[in-house]
């Protein structure tokens, strides 16, 4: 079982998908998370 969004399901179901494709799909969300977590870092 994979938990995630519709985006993840489509990536998993596509036989032509590569790990690099997933990295591209998630890049914006990862950048947003990195920015938001900055306030919680202690060091």
Protein Blocks (a to p, Z undefined) as FASTA:
>chain_A
ZZddfklmmmmmpmkbcfklmmmmmmmmmmmmmmmmmmmpmZZ
